[in-house]
């Protein structure tokens, strides 16, 4: 499962930060990823809940910001936000579009320690 390795990398990063700043417990972790990054929020939450057990982030509240899908339409000559990527422009229904946002990988934004 894709999410498991992402969460493992995330926990390694959290442990490293916690160690560096002498934090005993992380109570909140804020992440962001693109809506069409292939990351399943429910899977991510589940993996985090399981894999964080016994780490400094055990029981931490996970906040996930889903970055919107952004497409550029060559017919409308502008960038448009959409809920999902359907390879058509939501405005003119044309197919001369490219995906320019929403594919961002998982990123650690910030976290709160106790
Ligand atoms: Zn268009």
Boltz pocket constraint, residues with backbone or C-beta under 6 A from the ligand:
constraints:
  - pocket:
      binder: B
      contacts: [[A, 73], [A, 74], [A, 75], [A, 76], [A, 77], [A, 89], [A, 90], [A, 91], [A, 92], [A, 93], [A, 94]]
      max_distance: 6.0
